Amino acid sequence: MFEDAIPRLLAIDDSELIHRLLEVRLQGERLELHSALTATEGLRMAREIAPEVILLDITLGEMDGFEVLHRLKEDAQTSRIAVICISANNDAMDRVRGLDLGAVDFITKPFEVVELKARVRNALRLQHLVRMLEQKAQIDGLTGLWNLRYLNQRLQQEFSEAIRHGRPLSLIMCDVDRFKRLNDHHGHPFGNTVLERVAQILSAGRGSDIVCRYGGEEFAAILPSTPLRQALEVAERYRQSLESESWKGHSDLIVTGSFGVADLQMLGPEASMNDLIDLADKALLRAKESGRNRVEAARKEH
């Protein structure tokens, strides 16, 4: 997920000379370099561009670098960015304070080119490992889909973006019909095979959709920039694909799914992400109560 992206490095320093120096000395490194001349600008850019690494001068005029570092680590949006403190002073207490506040490294001016590059590369490697671990913690072990933890995080993000920019957003909830009976009759290993295949069917849809395992035999798909009508069409394609699937060693078996679909337009101005999940869940329940193997749209709440 991260290998193809060019890492972003943000330098926060009140000296234009330092920024020109960094630009020259980091040439040839696979980096996208950004510059901020003030603490306020640096904090804003850190939130906007989400760099992998920040080079932070601790002697900024407007606000010292230690305060900037403290604010970066207190903000959920920037707390995981690797920060390398830079200073003209080689004071041990400054290094200790920076590390205690959450910096990953400390560099003294003037920079040694080889050392600077090595420390930046080391910080990038650290970020890569951290993100790999985070990603692993958000993947369902059986199906390879994103798990519930990721669903909640990503749906909140998409929900906020959709509201901010006035874009549509839909959510599909899916439940494998009579899954307990299927497990009882054919065994849990085959039940796992079914879940894996359902995950593959849902993942084979549109590239922009985010498919997750909600739990047990239930799945969810986040559809950014998608109104209800289109989301219903996507859900119907899912339903048909699952119903027509053939199962090796079980030629007479038909596995079906029920689907509930909701979109942002059905919610009031004070609604939350959980209200969207609740609407889709209620639509899914109606699909199951109406005979299963069907797609139901959520009903607008007043």
KAZI-V671251 format. One line per field, one symbol per residue. psi: psi as a letter, one per 30 degrees, with the letter a starting at -180 (. if undefined). burial: b if it has 16 or more other ideal C-beta (glycine too) atoms within 10 Angstrom, else e. A space follows every 50 residues. Layout:
psi->???
burial->???
This chain:
psi->efefkkkkkkkjkgjeeeeeeeeefgkfkiljklkkfleeeeeeeeeefi lekkjjkfhkeeklfeeeeeeeffkffffgkkkjkklfkhkeeeeeeeee fglflkkkklkkeeeeeeeeeeeeeeeeeeeeeeeefgkkeefglkaeee eeeeeeeeeeeeeeghllklkkkkkkkheeeeeeefleeeeeeeeeeeee eefgbkffkjkljekbgklkkkjkhjleeeeeeeeeeeeeeeefkkjkfi fgkkkllkkkkllfffllfgllefeeeeeeeeeeeeeefgflhlkkklkk k.
burial->eeeeeebbbbbbbbeeebbebbeeebeeeebebbbbbbbeebbebbeeee bbbbbbbbbbeeeebbebbebbeeeeebeebbbbbbbeeeeeebbebbee bbbbbbbbeebeeeebbebbeebbeebeeeeeeeeeebbbeebebbbeeb beebbeebbeebeeeeebbbbbbbbbbbbeebbeebeeebbebbbebbbe bbeebeeebbbbbbeebbbbbbbbebebebbbebbeebbebbeebeeeee eeeebebbbbbbbbebbeeebebebbbbbbbbbbebbbeeeebbbbbbee ee
